[in-house]
C-alpha cells in the first residue's frame, strides 16, 4: 500500500483530535436541535426544571439522562454572559467527512459551496450557516486555523443549522479550492474592487457548480486565495459607498447564485 502524503496524515490526525473535543452548546433552540440529531454525540445535559419541561420530547428522543440544576446557580461551565435559557449540552464536534464527497451534487440542481477565508467571528459563521441551509448550499468551508470552530455561540446563532448544514474546516483553503475546481466548480471570489458584478460573473455559469469565496471583514481575501479563484466579482452598491458585513454578503451572494 502506498504511503499517505504527510499533509494527509496531519489532516487525519487533526480531525481525530477535533472529534475528541468537548463543546458546550446552550440555549433551548441549539440544545433541542443537537438532541434531535442522531449524528451528534451527546455527552452531558444540564437543564433547569423549566427547561427540562420544555425539552421533554427532545430529551426522550435522545435517550439522555439530564442533570437538573438550580436556575439561580446553573451548573454548566459556561461564560457568564451566555444566554443559556436553562439548557446546556456538552457534545463532540460533528464529522461531516471529506469535502470531495460532500461537494458532489446529488440532484440535478447546480451545486453551491461557500468558502470562508479566515472568517473568525462565530456569530458571522452561524449566520452564514443559516443562509447556506436556506439556499441549499452543499457545504460551508472554513480554515482550520483563524476561523470559527464549533462553539456554543456559533450554534446559538446558527439556530439549528449547525446540525444540518455541513461545516468543514480545512487545513489549506487553497488546496480545498483546487479540489472543488477538479470536480467542476467555478470559484467566484467576492472583492469590492472587482470589475465585474456578481450578476455578470454568475450569468454564464448559472447551471454549473459554483463556489463563492468570501474573506474576513477588513482584510478580505488573502492574495493566495484571490489567485486561486477563477473569477473576482463585487456585489454592486447603489451609492458611491456601500459595504456589507460578511454574513450579509454571503446571503446576498447565495441568492444571486441560486435564483433561476
Secondary structure, 3 states (H helix, E strand, C coil): CCCCCHHHHHHHHHHHHHHCCCEEEECHHHHHHHHCCCCCCEEEEEECHHHHHHCHHHHHHHCCCCEECCHHHCCCCCCCCCCCCCEEEEECCCCCCCHHHHCCCCCCCCCEEEEEECCCCHHHHHHHHHHHHHCCCCEEEEECCCCCCCCHHHHHHHCCHHHCCCEEEECCHHHHHHHHHHCCCEEEEECCCCCEEHHHHHHCCCCCCEEEEEEECCCECCHHHHHHCCEEEECCCCCCCCCCCHHHHHHHHHHHHHCC
